[in-house]
Amino acid sequence: MAMEGPFLYYPMLAHSAQAISKHVIRMTLTAGTHGTVHLLTMTDVSLEEVLALNEELASLAAAGIPIDLGDPRQDTRAVLAKINENLALRTSLGQSVNTALAEDTQLPAVYRYAVLTGLEADRPALTLDGVSRQPRAWYDLRSALGHAFLQPLILFALAYLGFIFLCLWFSPQLEHIYEQVDQRPNLGVRILMLGRQWMPVWVPLVPLATAAAIYLWNTRGRVTRPQLIGSDHYLRTVANAAFADQLANLTAAGVPLAEAVRTAGNVSGDPALMAASEVVATHRPGESLAVSETQKLAALPPLLRWALTQDLGDEPLPDMLRFVGETYRQSAERQAGIWRVALPTVIGAFVGGLILLLFSLSMFGPYIGLLRDLAAGGAE
């Protein structure tokens, strides 16, 4: 499946996660209060193998692959180092690694559930997919927006150099003409004169401000979700695809549906999906749903809700869930493709067009005003 792609390029991570998985015979996960996960049946997992997995996650983060470990403002490697410290402390006190992963609420919830899901399904790819799919969706949005501003940025740089030329060469020529005809310069010329007067201020300030904006985009922009038309729908579609994939792999591994749907909902980190998952997990066939439960269940998209609540006949649930996940994944890819085409076109047309218009006015406005003033003076 597509989610296993990163392990083709990072075999050490797959090896580390697989080494953990081979020790797991069966774990049952239930969601408790305050986000705690209780292990009803535990088997031994080596601390060294979990630390090796964390080391590989840190290497992926250093290579630029977005990893979700809770607060995006914190450095991923620092968070993983803190996780290693917590696990080492708990195991030194005699607690098993399984229990430490499941019950330590100081660990990021997304990380805990992603690791436990990978162990439960014996699918190492699920761990990386659980902590990286949503950040990758944000990164795709951010990349599309950044590429869309590349052309306007080039136009802005050319307009900046052109305005310097106008202030240094074009403006003195116009001033000299007005002095010869003994007339007051028009507004456009006065703006160019003012620009030449303040050149020691704005000439270095503009590139510094641009560099600061690019720096903020590359740092703080990483932790801020881009707000674009349709971005919420895109991110929900990505989350639905991830939820369906996680649930398909858990049910295919023999995990009961109630436990699988809870775990998949917790991996998503989406409160609405978590609430809907709890309704699916606790609902018994034939029972009517309360109004509040129906409202929570509405967080599931129609296709996914149908797969989880309707009789599928002879169709295996994991196969149906994989089909649902692939459907939502293709939908998200179509939306991303539209942005890759539409954003550069729209932003280039409006922002780039505005920059070009302002530069044209600064160049032709004073000259046209000069011709008008000379014509009016000659008529007098």
N, C-alpha and C positions, 0 to 999 in steps of 0.2 A: 504494500500500500504506500501511498504518497508520504505518509507520516514517517516512514522509516528511512526516507532519503538522507537525513543528516548523518545516520550511522554508517552510510556508505563512505562518508568522508572522515568520520571520526570513529574508527573501529575500536579505539581504546575505551571510549565511553560505552559502546555496546558491550565490550568484553567485561567492563566493570559491573554494568547493570546486570548482565547475564550471570555473572558470578554470584551476585546477590540472589537472583531469582532461583538459581538451582537449589538453594537451601530451603526454599519455601514449599512446604507440602500443601498447606491450606490455611488461609487466614480469613476470618469472618469479621467484617467491619460494620459497626453500627454507630450512628451519629448520636452522641450524647449531648448533654448540656454544655453551653459555652464553647461549642465547636470541638469538644473532645471526642476522639475516636477510641473506642474500646476494642481490644483484641480478645475474642472469645477463645480462640485457639492459637497459640503462638509456637513458632519454631525459631531456631537460632539463626541469626543473621550476623555476620562478622562486622564489627565496627570498622576494621581496615577496609573492607570492601565498600562500605558506605562512604568512608572518607575518600577513597579512590574515585568513586562516582562524583562526589562533590568537587574534587580536584579537576575532573574533566569538565564539569559544568563551568567552573571558573575559567578554564582554558577557552571554552566556547564563548563565554562572555567577553574575555580579553580579545578574542578574534572578531568581535563585533556582532555576534549573534545575540539578539535581545532575549533576556531571561527574566521571567516574572517571579520575584521572590518577595512580594508584598509592596513595600514603599519604593516606587521607582526612583525616588531622589537619593536613595542609598546605593553605594557601590556594591555591585553584585558579589565581587570577591570578598569584600568585608563582611557581607551578610553570610556568605558560605563559611567564612572563618569562624563567625560567631556560632553558626549551627554546629560546626565541628567541636567547638569548645563545649557547647551544651550536651552534645551526645557523649563526648568523652567524660564529662563530669557525671552524668547519670549512670553510664556503664561502670565507672569507677566505684559507684555506690552500690553496685550489684544489680542494677536494672538491665533488662535485656534491651538490645537495640530496637527490636520490634516495638516494645512498649514505650521506649523513649521517643521513637518517631511518632507513635500514635497519640501519646498523652501529653507531650510537652507543648503546652499552648504558647510558649515563647517562640517556638519555631513558626515560620510563615505557614499559614494554613494551606496555601496553594502548593507549597513544596511538600508538606506532609502528605496531602492527599495524592499528589502526583507520584511520589515515590511509592506509596502503598498501593496505588493502582497498578503501577508497573510490576510490583511484586505479585499482586493478586492475580493478574492476567498472565504472568510470565512473559510479558512483552516489554523489553527494555525501552523500545521506542516511545511507549506511552509516557514515561517519565519526562523525557525531553519535550514531547508534544504538549504535555500538560503545563509545563512552565514556560513555553515559548510561543505557542500558537497565537494567543491574544497579543503579546508584544510584537510579534511579527506582523500582525494585521495593522497595529498602530504604526509600525515602521514603514509599511507599504504606503499608508496614507501620507505620512510625513515625507517620504521620498517623492511621491507624486506631486505634492505641493511644492517641495523644494525645486524639483526639476521645472515646474511651471514658472517659477520666478527667475530661472536662469537667463532666459532671453531678455526680460525687462531689466535685469541687472546689467547685462551687457549694454543695452541701450542707454541706461542711466550713466554708465561710465563714459560712453561716447558723448552724451549730452553734457556731462560735467566738463570734459576736456574742451568741448565746443564752446561752452559758456566762458571758460577761462580765455579762449581765443577772442571771443567777442569783447570781453572787458579790456583785454590788453591791446588789441589792435583796432577793432571795429568802433568801439566807443570813442577813442581819441579822434578818429577821423570825423565822426559825426559832430563832436564838440567843436572841432576846428571849423567845420562848415558853418555852424550856427554862429560862431564868433565873427566870421567874415561877413555874414549877412546881418549881424547885429540883432539877432532874435534869441528869445528864450527857448532852450531846448524843450522838446516835447516830453511827455511822461515816460515813454519808452527809453529815450536817451538818458533821462535823469536816473532811471532804474539801473541802466548799465553803468552810469557814473558812480552811483552808490555802490554797486557791486565791485567796481574797481577800487574804490576807496576802502572797502572792508575785505579785500582779498586776503590780507594777512591772517584774518580770522577764519573765514569760511573755507579757504582752499585746503588747509590741513584738517579742518573740523569735519568736512564731508567724508573723506576716506576713513577717518578715525571712527565716525559714527557708523559708517557702513560695516567696518570690521567688527565693531562692538555688536551690531545687530546680527551678523553672521555667527559670532561667537555665542551669543545668547541662543540663537537658533540651534546650534550644535550641542549646547549643554542643557539649558532649561527646556528647550523644545523637545528633548527626549522624554521628559516626564509629563508633558502636557499633551493630552489627546487632541489631535487636530479637529477643529469644528468646521466641517464642510457639509454642504447640502447632501443628505443621504448617508452621512458617515455613521450615524447611530444605527441605521438599518444594516449597513455593511458589517459593522462590528457584531451586531446581534446575529447576523447570518453566519459569521465565522464562529461565534460561540455555539450556535446550534449545531453546526457541522462537527465541532470538536466534541460536544456533548454526545452526539449520536455515535461518533467513532469510539469514544471511551466506553460507552455503554455496550456497543456491539462487541468489543474485545473482552469486556468483563463477563458478559453473558455467554460468550463463546468459550470462555475458560471455566464455565460451570458455576459461576457466582450466582446465587439466587437474585431474581430481578429486584426485589426490595432493597437488598444490600447494594447491588450494582447501580441502581438509579440514584441512591443516596450518594454513593461515592462519586459518580460522574457529575452530579450536581455540585458537590463540594469542590471538585477539581476546577469547575468552570469559574468559581468565585463570584458568580452572578447571583445576587440575593433572590431575584425573581425565579431563576431556574432552580435554585436550592429549595425554595418554597414549593414550587410545582413538583419537584422530585419527591419531596416528603409526602405530598398528597398521593402521588402514584404509588409510593412505597407502602403507605398505610391503607390504601383503598382495597377493599375486597370485592371481587366480581359479584355483580348482582345488587350491591348496595347503592343507594342513591347518594349523590354528593350534596353536601350543604352548599349554600350560596357562597360562603367564604371560600370553600374548597374549589368551587367552580371558577371563582375569580382568580385564585392562585394558579389553577391549571391552565388558564388562558395565556399564561406566560409562555407555554410551549407552543411552537408554531403548529399549524394544522396537520402537516404531514407527520411530524414527530408525535403529536398527540394521538393521531390515529394509530400509529404503529404501537404505541404503548397501552392504549385503552380498548382497542377493538380486537375481535377474533381474527387472527391471520390465517386460520385454516391449517393447511399443511406447510405453509411457508415458515421456515425457521426464523425466530426473532432476530438472531445476530445478522443473518443475511439481509433481512428487511432494514435493520438499523444501518447497515453498511450502505445500502442503497439510499436511505434517507440522508446519511452524512455526505455521500458523493453528490447528491442533488443540491444540498445547501452549499457545498464547497464550489461546485460549478457556478451557482448563482453568485457567490461572493467574487469569484474570478471574473465573471462578466461585469459586475459593478466596478471592480478595480480596473478592468480594461477601459471602461468608459471614462473613468477619471484620468487615466494616462493619456487619453486623446483629448478630452474636453478641457481639462485644467490648463494645459499649455496654450490651447487655442483661446480660451476665454480670458485668462490672465494676460497673455501676450497681447491680445487685442485691446483690452481696456487699459491696463497699466502701461504697457509699451506705447499704446496710442496716446495716452495722456502725456507721457514724457516727451514724445515726439512733437505733440501739439504745443507744449510749453516752450520747447526749444525753438520751434519755428516762429512762435509769436515773439520771443526775445530777439530773434534775428531779423525778421521781416517787419515787425511792428515799428521799431524806431526808424527804419529806412522809409517805410510808407509814410510815417508821420513827417519825416523830413521833406519828402516830395510834396506832401500836402501843404506844409508851411511855406515852402519855396513858391509853390503855385499861388498861394494866397498872398504872399508878399509881392509877387510880380504883378498880380492883378491890381494891387493898390497903387 
